[in-house]
Amino acid sequence: MATARRAREVRGLPLWLLREYLIEAGGRAVADDRVEGAGWSARLVQLEDYRLGSLSVGQVRIELEGTAAGLDAIEAHLAPKLVRAGG
């Protein structure tokens, strides 16, 4: 099967909490910045804060790699958790 890659930036959610969401979805932390699950692996990258005027919001880049089905499954699990009011 071909390996697929997807990435996105998530604002207003700390890296540690995003890692916990991935573990909750059946993943296993293999490093501080990497979680692996069935059909997927995720690398978490702490980015520079997003700034809008004097407002500063933390952001994390999540880089997913795996089978299309594996990525679809993890993204479906994360989707409701990544919805933020006002974001």
Summary of the structure (lengths in Angstrom):
residues: 87
radius of gyration: 13.2
end to end distance: 35.4
largest distance: 46.9
contacts: 227
relative contact order: 0.28
helix: 29%
strand: 47%
